[in-house]
Amino acid sequence: MRFARHALLTLLLAFAGTAAAQVKSEAMVALGRAAGDKDIDVVRLYYRWALGSDPRWWVPTYLQFGGGIWRVPDLGGTTQRYDLSVTPVWRKNFERTYVEGGIGGYMLSHTINNDTTHLPTSWEFGSHIGAGLRIGERREATIGIALQHLSNGGIKQPNGGVNFLLLNASFPL
């Protein structure tokens, strides 16, 4: 219980204070690994188009366009899959940190159906939540971590979905 209180206090201090920095478009790279016993790796590149600093909470901060390469175990051995995605992203910047979330669409090059993962459609929905540090002289670059879930939303069964832990870095353009 004591550890939980210290962790909560650390998070509150880290996210204290807001930043008035102008939102800029950015490039991002993400490296991910599927959670659990699903032996899937992913590398993604993103372009995040800045939509501005609208104070209304429902207006996204970025529109994220991405492409990725997956390493996926398959019945015939390890294979590659590719994805293209579009995701509105809501980000809240603080002085030295940020939190964000997004939900969007992913198009996979092929479906996935093996012993541990079932993505029976090429169209998938992706959602993520993440947090990280704003670094650099003007705090415009970031490093962070995110949890992402991809599934087809019940369009076709079985819909096992896949969860990723992603490490990412972004740079202003």
N, C-alpha and C positions, 0 to 999 in steps of 0.2 A: 504494500500500500504506500509506503514511503517513497519507493521508486516512482510510482505513478504520479504522486504529487510533485516530485522534482521534475519529471518529464513534462508535465502540464505547465509548470511554472516556466521552464525553459522555452517551451513553445510560445507561451504568451509573451514573454520578453522578446523573443526573436521576431514575432509578427507585430510588435507594438509600433505605432506610428505609421502614417501613410506617406506615400511618395507622390509627388505631383509631376513626375516625369512624363514627358510626351511619349505616347506609344509609337513605336517604329516597327516597320516590317522587319522580319528576321528570317534567317536560315537556321534550321535545326537538324541535328543528327541524333538518332535514338538507337540504342542497342537493347535488345530484350530477350528474355528467356521465359518460356511458359512455366506457370506454377504447377506444382504437384509432380506427377510422374510422366507428364507429357513432354517428351524430349524434342521441343521445338525452339528454334532460335530465330530471331528476326533482326534485320538492320533496316532502318528507314531514314529517308531524307525528306525534309519538309520545307515548304516555303509558307511562311505565315504573313499574310497580307493584313496590315494594320487597318482596322476599321475606325479608329479614333478613340477618344476618351469620353464617351457618352456617359453621363452620370446615371442614366436609367439602367437598372440591374439586368433587364431582359435583353439588352443590346450586347451582342458579343464583342469582345475586344479584337479578336483575330478571325480570319477565315483561313483555315489551314489546308493546304494542298500537299499530298504526300505520295510517296512511292516506296515500296519495300520489297526486300528479298527474304524469303523464309527458307529455313532448312527444316524439312519435315520427314520423320520416319514414315515409310509406306510399306505396304506388303511386299513390294519388289526391292526394298532397300531405301536408303535416304534419297529424297528428291528435293527439288526446289519448287517453290511457289512464288508468285509475285502478287503484289497488291497495289491498287491505286485508291486514294481516299480523299474525301472532302469533309472537313469537320469545323463547325463553328466552335470557337474556344472562348470561354469567359475566364479572364485572369484578373486577380486583385494583386497589385504591387504594393509592397510595404517598403520601408527604407532599405532593408538589406535582403529581403526575402519576397516570395510570392506564393500564392496558391492559385490553382486553376482547375477547370473541368471542361469537358466537351463531349458532344455526342454527334456522330455523323455516319456516313455511309462508306463502306469498303467494297471494292470489287476484286475478288481473287481470280487468279489465272486458272485455277483448277479447284475442285472440291477436295476435301480432306476426309478420308475414312480409313482409320487404322484401329489398332487395338485400344487406344486411349483417347483418341480425338475424333469427333464426328461433326464436320461442317459440311452438310450435304448440299448446300447451295453456294454459288459463287458470290451472291450478294449477301453481305453481312453488315450488321450494325455494330459500331464501335463506340464505347464510352470510356472515358478516363477521368481520373482525379490525380492531381499531382501537386508537388510543392518543391521549392528549391531556393537556391541562393542567387542573388543578383550580384555580379562581380564586375571588376574593372573600375577604372577611374570614375566613369559616369554611371556605373551600375546598369549598363545596357546589355551585357552578356549574362547568360544564366547557366547554371548547372543544376540538375534536379533529378527527381525520381517520380515515377508515376505508376499507378496500377491501371491496367486496361482490360476490359472485357469485350470480346467479339463473339457474336452469335447471330443467327438469322432471325431471331425474334419469333420463332415458332412457325415460320413460313413452311418448313418441311421438317419431318422427323426422320431419324433422331437428331435432336438439336442439342448437342453436348456443349458447344461453345468452348472458348479457350480464354484463360486469364494470363496476362503477361505482367511481369515486372520490368519496367523500362528505365534505363539510365539515359539522360539526355543532356545535350549542351546546345545553346543557341547563341547566335551572333547577329548584331544589328546590321541591316543593309543600308 
